Amino acid sequence: MFPFRNILFPNDSSVNAQAALQYATAFARHGHGRVVLFNVQDAKTGGNEIAQSAIDHDVDLITVELRDRNLLNRAFGSSLAEDIIAESPCAVLAVRPPQRDFVDGETEIQLKRVLVATNFRPSSVAATQLATQIANQFGAELHAVYVIGDYFEQISVMFPEGGLAALTRLRSYVQERMAHLARGGGKTHITEGRPYQEIVKLADTLQADLIVIGTAVHGSLFGSSHVLGSEIERVIRNAPCPVLCVPAARVLTPLPALELAADLSG
C-alpha cells in the first residue's frame, strides 16, 4: 500500500491544482515512481472516468485540489474532487490551499504528526493501516481519534432506558478498543460531539500535517453513482491540513438513519 509509486494527477490548469501536483511529485520521488497526468478540460469529465484511468495505470494515489462551491452546488451536487474520492479504487489526497503544508519545495516530505480518524468498521481499517505505515516511514507521531457522535446524547434524552444504556456500552467499548490501539505505539483520543467538528478541531490543536480517514460511501438516492457521507465531506472541506482518503475495497454503508437503527438494535 505504501510507498506510493504511481500517482495520478487530474489537471484542470487551475492555480490550486499546482499544490496537488506538488504533492504528487513529492510522493512519486519518494517512492521512485511516476506521475500520470490526466487532463480535465471537459466539464463533463466525471469521477468514473478518472477512477478507470487509475485502474488502467495501476495507480496507488490520486492527488486532487478542492475548490470552493457556491450555494447551488452545495445543495444539489458534489464537486469533481468529491466524485473522484467516492469512486476511486485507491487512496486520494485532497488538498485545499491555503493549508498546513508538509512538502518542502517539490522533493522533501516532512510529516511530524498524522491523525487518523477511526470508527473500527471495515472502512477505517485500511485507513489505520496506511496511516501507521506512513507515520513509521517518516518518523511522525501517530494519533488516532474516535468521535462518539452527539446523536447518542439526543437519543438518551428521548429514550432514557435504551438510549443511555447504548451510550454507556459504546463508551466502554470505545475505551477498550482504543486502549488496544494505543499498545501499538500511537496516541489515542476519544471525544464526543459532531464527528467532523471534533476531528477538525483536534487536527488544529495537534497541528497535524495530515488527516487520514476511511471513505466508505453510500449508494446515491438519485442513481447508481456513489456519494461520500456528509461527515467525511465536511472533514475534507474544513480540515486545516491535507486529507488522505482511503477506500476499503468499495465498502458501502447504509444511509445514516438506517445505520443508526442497526446500531441501537444490536
Helices and strands as residue ranges (DSSP letters): E 6-11, H 17-30, E 34-39, H 47-56, E 61-65, H 71-76, H 80-87, E 91-95, E 103-104, E 108-109, E 113-117, H 122-138, E 141-149, H 151-158, H 160-182, E 187-193, H 195-206, E 210-214, E 217-219, E 226-228, H 230-238, E 243-246, H 256-265
